[in-house]
Amino acid sequence: GVQGALRRMIDRFDPAAIEEELKSNSAIGTLLSGGRGAKLWELYQKRHREIAESAEKSFLGEIGADFRDAYEEE
């Protein structure tokens, strides 16, 4: 359902998945090697974590919970 689609979208932006994708590329060294790149990556990881947690905890609030429950009952 909608929540599953949201979860898959968030997973595509998972920092661990991005790191895995970039491991074979020398860009990972540039991205993570100190300075501005490292700070931006840390901020990205923090934002991803916050969005993922928010989506899990409060998917459209009570309406989302009701929708999810009704969907799972079908």
WOLIN-V559499 format. One record per backbone hydrogen bond with DSSP energy under -0.5 kcal/mol. NH is the residue of the N-H (numbers start at 1). CO is the residue of the C=O. If there is no record, write none. Layout:
NH:CO
NH:CO
This chain:
5:1
6:2
7:3
8:4
9:5
10:6
11:7
12:8
13:9
13:10
14:11
18:14
19:15
20:16
21:17
22:18
23:19
23:20
25:22
28:22
28:25
29:26
30:26
31:27
32:28
33:29
34:32
38:34
39:35
40:36
41:37
42:38
43:39
44:40
45:41
46:42
47:43
48:44
49:45
50:46
51:47
52:48
53:49
54:50
55:51
56:52
57:53
58:54
59:55
60:58
61:58
63:60
64:60
65:61
66:62
67:63
68:64
69:65
70:66
71:67
72:68
73:69
74:70
74:71
